[in-house]
């Protein structure tokens, strides 16, 4: 039996109804592919390891599929949404589907690449279905901006997931691998099928989990890696300053 206090997750029919209500046409420019499968958002929350004490940042909440699942598991969610239409509608959706948790959501209308702070208590985790066209810069920006983030799990394009989690010597090791490893231990956490999205993307998706660790000591004067255009060796990477998000 379902607990009446638990959020009611969005079904495929709910997602399409909300989109029709908003006259929403998902755009590639903003990487809008909405999750329509409740089991997928449950899985993301489970794999992220977040719990009742966590304050979670979510980027690109869209219509609220993952937001609702997070609200049922954590203390507070700060949802950063760049689309004014979606940001305005999200609180009402949460009030309808998770009235007991509505007060624990804060929506921030902003471009995640340009936020300079997150309101409220220091966030402890990042859990998000990141817009695929800006997934790496957004992830790196938030890792640098929010040192309180102890861990996270993000859904990204499968090829990007491979690169983020790659180790030195692997064929997918590259600049994203080095930049992410500066801040955290990163691992692949599974694959996501295309049929759980609306509209279905033309690429496969993957989950990337990370746990923050202390970054290497800063480089001595005159020994920096200014360009980050190619992946440095492991020893050189440890001499570099913090990587640019771009």
C-alpha positions as CSV (number, residue, x, y, z in Angstrom):
1,X,0.0,0.0,0.0
2,X,1.3,3.4,-0.9
3,X,2.1,5.8,2.0
4,X,-0.3,8.8,1.6
5,X,2.6,11.0,2.7
6,X,4.9,9.9,0.0
7,X,5.3,11.8,-3.3
8,X,3.2,10.6,-6.2
9,X,5.7,10.2,-9.0
10,X,5.0,11.4,-12.5
11,X,3.9,8.8,-15.1
12,X,4.3,9.1,-18.8
13,X,0.7,10.3,-19.0
14,X,1.4,13.0,-16.3
15,X,4.4,14.3,-18.2
16,X,2.5,14.6,-21.4
17,X,-0.4,16.2,-19.7
18,X,1.9,18.8,-18.1
19,X,3.6,19.5,-21.4
20,X,0.3,20.0,-23.2
21,X,-0.9,22.3,-20.4
22,X,2.2,24.4,-20.9
23,X,2.2,24.1,-24.7
24,X,5.7,22.9,-24.2
25,X,7.8,21.7,-27.1
26,X,11.1,20.2,-25.8
27,X,14.1,21.7,-27.5
28,X,17.5,20.3,-28.3
29,X,19.1,23.7,-27.5
30,X,18.3,23.2,-23.8
31,X,18.7,19.4,-23.8
32,X,15.1,18.8,-22.8
33,X,14.4,15.1,-22.6
34,X,12.0,14.4,-19.8
35,X,12.1,11.2,-17.8
36,X,8.7,9.4,-18.0
37,X,9.5,6.2,-16.0
38,X,9.0,6.3,-12.2
39,X,11.3,3.3,-11.8
40,X,14.2,5.2,-13.4
41,X,14.0,8.1,-11.0
42,X,13.7,5.7,-8.1
43,X,16.8,4.0,-9.3
44,X,18.7,7.3,-9.6
45,X,17.8,8.3,-6.1
46,X,18.8,4.8,-4.8
47,X,22.1,4.8,-6.7
48,X,23.0,8.3,-5.5
49,X,23.0,7.2,-1.8
50,X,21.3,10.3,-0.6
51,X,19.3,10.2,2.7
52,X,17.1,12.2,5.1
53,X,19.9,14.5,6.2
54,X,21.0,15.6,2.7
55,X,20.4,18.9,1.0
56,X,20.4,18.2,-2.7
57,X,21.0,20.4,-5.7
58,X,19.2,19.4,-8.8
59,X,20.0,21.0,-12.2
60,X,17.3,21.0,-14.9
61,X,14.4,19.6,-13.0
62,X,12.1,20.1,-16.0
63,X,8.6,18.9,-15.2
64,X,9.6,17.4,-11.8
65,X,10.0,13.7,-12.4
66,X,13.3,13.4,-10.5
67,X,12.5,16.2,-8.1
68,X,9.5,14.3,-6.7
69,X,11.6,11.2,-6.1
70,X,14.3,13.2,-4.4
71,X,11.8,15.0,-2.1
72,X,10.7,11.6,-0.8
73,X,14.2,10.8,0.3
74,X,16.1,13.9,1.4
75,X,15.8,17.0,3.7
76,X,15.7,19.7,1.1
77,X,16.0,20.1,-2.7
78,X,17.3,23.2,-4.5
79,X,16.2,23.0,-8.1
80,X,18.0,25.2,-10.6
81,X,16.0,25.7,-13.8
82,X,16.9,28.0,-16.7
83,X,13.4,27.8,-18.4
84,X,11.0,30.4,-16.8
85,X,8.0,28.4,-17.9
86,X,9.2,25.3,-16.2
87,X,10.5,27.1,-13.1
88,X,7.1,28.8,-12.6
89,X,5.1,25.5,-12.9
90,X,7.3,23.3,-10.8
91,X,6.1,24.4,-7.3
92,X,2.5,23.8,-8.3
93,X,3.4,20.3,-9.6
94,X,5.1,19.5,-6.3
95,X,2.2,20.8,-4.3
96,X,-0.1,18.5,-6.3
97,X,2.0,15.4,-6.1
98,X,3.9,15.8,-2.9
99,X,2.0,18.2,-0.6
100,X,3.8,17.0,2.5
101,X,7.2,17.8,1.0
102,X,6.3,21.1,-0.8
103,X,8.0,23.3,1.8
104,X,11.3,21.5,1.3
105,X,11.7,22.5,-2.3
106,X,13.3,25.8,-3.4
107,X,13.3,26.7,-7.1
108,X,16.1,28.9,-8.5
109,X,15.5,30.5,-11.9
110,X,19.0,30.6,-13.3
111,X,21.5,29.2,-15.7
112,X,23.5,26.7,-13.7
113,X,26.7,27.7,-15.4
114,X,26.3,31.2,-14.1
115,X,25.0,30.7,-10.5
116,X,27.4,32.1,-7.9
117,X,25.7,30.7,-4.8
118,X,22.9,28.4,-3.7
119,X,20.3,29.6,-1.2
120,X,19.8,28.0,2.2
121,X,22.0,25.4,4.0
122,X,25.2,24.2,2.3
123,X,24.2,21.5,-0.1
124,X,25.7,18.0,0.4
125,X,24.9,16.3,-2.9
126,X,24.3,16.9,-6.6
127,X,21.7,14.6,-8.2
128,X,20.5,15.6,-11.7
129,X,19.6,14.6,-15.2
130,X,22.0,17.2,-16.7
131,X,21.3,18.9,-20.0
132,X,23.5,16.8,-22.3
133,X,24.8,19.8,-24.3
134,X,26.4,21.4,-21.2
135,X,26.8,18.5,-18.8
136,X,30.6,18.6,-18.3
137,X,30.9,22.4,-17.7
138,X,27.9,22.4,-15.4
139,X,29.3,19.6,-13.3
140,X,32.7,21.1,-13.0
141,X,31.3,24.6,-12.3
142,X,29.2,23.2,-9.4
143,X,32.1,21.1,-8.0
144,X,34.2,24.2,-7.9
145,X,31.5,26.5,-6.6
146,X,30.1,24.3,-3.8
147,X,32.9,22.6,-1.8
148,X,30.2,21.3,0.6
149,X,29.0,18.8,-2.1
150,X,30.3,15.5,-0.7
151,X,29.0,13.3,-3.5
152,X,26.7,13.2,-6.5
153,X,25.1,11.2,-9.3
154,X,24.3,12.6,-12.7
155,X,22.8,11.3,-15.8
156,X,24.7,12.3,-19.0
157,X,25.2,11.1,-22.5
158,X,26.8,7.6,-22.4
159,X,30.0,8.7,-24.2
160,X,30.4,11.5,-21.7
161,X,29.9,9.2,-18.8
162,X,32.7,6.9,-20.1
163,X,35.0,9.9,-20.5
164,X,34.3,11.3,-17.0
165,X,34.9,8.0,-15.3
166,X,37.9,6.9,-17.5
167,X,41.3,6.3,-15.9
168,X,44.8,7.1,-17.3
169,X,45.7,4.7,-20.1
170,X,42.1,3.9,-21.2
171,X,41.0,4.8,-24.7
172,X,38.3,7.2,-23.4
173,X,40.7,9.0,-21.0
174,X,40.8,12.7,-21.9
175,X,40.4,16.3,-20.6
176,X,37.0,15.6,-19.0
177,X,38.5,12.7,-17.1
178,X,41.3,14.8,-15.7
179,X,39.1,17.8,-14.8
180,X,36.6,15.6,-12.9
181,X,39.3,13.7,-11.2
182,X,40.7,16.9,-9.8
183,X,37.7,17.2,-7.5
184,X,36.4,13.6,-7.0
185,X,36.7,9.9,-7.4
186,X,34.4,9.2,-10.3
187,X,32.8,5.9,-11.4
188,X,30.3,4.6,-13.9
189,X,27.1,3.7,-12.1
190,X,25.0,2.1,-14.9
191,X,23.2,2.7,-18.2
192,X,19.8,4.2,-19.0
193,X,17.7,3.2,-21.9
194,X,16.3,5.6,-24.4
195,X,12.7,4.6,-23.9
196,X,12.4,6.2,-20.4
197,X,12.5,9.7,-22.0
198,X,10.1,11.9,-23.8
199,X,11.0,12.7,-26.4
200,X,13.4,9.8,-26.8
201,X,17.0,11.0,-27.4
202,X,19.1,9.9,-30.3
203,X,21.9,8.9,-27.9
204,X,22.3,6.4,-25.0
205,X,22.6,7.7,-21.5
206,X,24.7,6.7,-18.5
207,X,24.9,7.4,-14.8
208,X,28.1,8.8,-13.2
209,X,28.6,8.7,-9.5
210,X,31.3,10.7,-7.7
211,X,32.7,11.2,-4.2
212,X,34.6,14.3,-3.4
213,X,38.2,14.1,-2.3
214,X,40.8,16.7,-1.4
215,X,42.3,18.2,-4.6
216,X,46.0,18.0,-5.2
217,X,48.1,20.8,-3.7
218,X,48.4,23.9,-5.9
219,X,51.1,24.1,-8.5
220,X,54.3,25.9,-7.7
221,X,54.8,29.4,-9.3
222,X,55.5,29.1,-13.0
223,X,54.3,25.5,-13.2
224,X,50.7,25.6,-14.4
225,X,48.6,23.8,-17.0
226,X,47.0,26.8,-18.5
227,X,45.3,25.4,-21.5
228,X,44.0,22.0,-20.5
229,X,43.5,21.3,-24.2
230,X,45.0,17.9,-23.9
231,X,45.1,15.5,-20.9
232,X,48.3,15.9,-19.0
233,X,50.0,12.9,-17.5
234,X,49.0,12.0,-14.0
235,X,52.0,13.6,-12.4
236,X,51.5,16.8,-14.5
237,X,47.8,16.9,-13.6
238,X,48.6,17.0,-9.9
239,X,50.8,20.1,-10.6
240,X,48.0,22.0,-12.4
241,X,45.8,24.6,-10.9
242,X,42.0,23.9,-10.7
243,X,40.7,23.2,-14.2
244,X,38.4,25.6,-16.1
245,X,34.8,24.3,-16.4
246,X,34.8,24.9,-20.1
